[in-house]
Amino acid sequence: MALQCGDMGRYAQAENLLSQSARFLLKADDARTIVDGMEATVRGQWHEIRRREGVSDKDCETIQSRTSTLLLNLSP
């Protein structure tokens, strides 16, 4: 992850994203709801979208390993 958006810089963890929710005028609970929704969308649709858009099997495997790591870090 290259986006710096929390108290811990580029650390790809939900708690880091949520640490700056007020900066985006979001209450902590509202920010958590957004993160949870994003996680559900990625888990439910990411592979299908990659394949539909022509991403190769090899690239899907590479992306999957990184996506899985990120998703594990999103869970509280």
N, C-alpha and C positions, 0 to 999 in steps of 0.2 A: 504494500500500500504506500502510495506517495502523498496522499492527502493529509495535511496536518490540520486536525480539526478539534483537538481536545487538549486537556491539561497535560497529557503525556505525549504530545506531538503526533508522530505517525504511527503510534502503537495501535494495531488493528484489533481493538477490543471494544465491545459495546459500552463498557463503563467509561472508556475514554471518550467515545462519541457523546455519551450522555452528560459528561462533565461540563460541557459548554452549552447545554440546552437553553439556558437563559439568554445567551448571546443571540439565539434565533427566536427569542420571545416565546419560548415553549416552557410549560411547566414540566417537571421531571416525569410525571405520569404520562403526559401527552407525548413526550419524546420517546418514552419506552414503548408506547403503543405504536408509534411510527416504526421504530427499529424492529419490533416484533413482526409487524406487517411486512416489512422489507425482507426479513428472514424467511417468512412463510412463502413469499413470492419467489424468492431465489430457490428455496428448497423444492417448491412445487413445479416450477416452470423452466428453470435454467437449462437443464439438459435438452429438453424439447426445443427450446428456442435456438440453442447452439446448433443442433442438428438441422433444424429447418433452414437456418441461415448458411448452411454449407460448411460448417467447421468440421475439419477432418477428425476421424476417430482418435488419432494420435494427439491432436491438439485438445480434443475433448478430455482425454485422460489427464493431460498436463493441467488443464484448467480445473478439472474436477478435484485433483489433489489440493490445489491452492484454495479453491472454493470451500472444500470441506474443512480445511484448517480455519479459514475465516469464519465460517458458520459456527464452528465449535467455539470460537472466541466471542461470538455474538451472544451466546446463551449466558444468562446470569449465573 
